[in-house]
């Protein structure tokens, strides 16, 4: 028996004792594998089976690191063998919900509250999975793989109304004609801004990942911002003579 380290160094180990009852079966196996030696294969200390390899003289044995199958992995850090690195790459490319910032009325009025809400998203979790598959570690053995599942969910919503006012909420507002709980009253018109006030919603998502359905492991939070323009006018009294 030998142990082969990642750098290719081979260390001779004491062979296991084979009981009398197993000697006959080993002799039969040996006859079917002329000029070959049985090797016990373990991956990450997990027994995988016995493989028969051609007899080789003592000395360093170079074993290539198995590479992911190309059609299973995208470009970038997703090619890593480290599940956390794969999870970070999935997190960087996870599809975000199609958020659209809405407001009522379409044309706002100074000193009257505008109502704001979100279309296209109701605050649900978003998940994305990726499977990394490796070729068989030796002839006759199955390929190995692991699956990483990343989940994100919103933790807070930051509304910026474009006039220097911002609030933090845990609400996406309510669609008109319901009265939204996200409201803002402007004190001046949007005349200085050709397209109106830029109303921005930033959502912060917490994130975690699991490997092969195991326990959750934390990932850094992510944040994304959506915006829409809101024009606000101001009414002024005009004195006239009759």
Secondary structure, DSSP 8 states (H G I E B T S, - for coil): -EEE-TTS-EEE-------HHHHHHHHHHHHHSTTEEEEEEEETTEEEEEEEEE---SS--------B-GGG--SGGGG-SSHHHHHHHHHHH------EEEEESSEEETTSEEEEEEES--S--EEEEEEEEE--SSTTS--EEEEEEEEEEEEEEEEE-SSS-EEEES--B--TTS--S-EEE-SS-STTSTT-EEEEEEEEEEEEEEETT---EEEEEEEEEEEEEEEEE---------
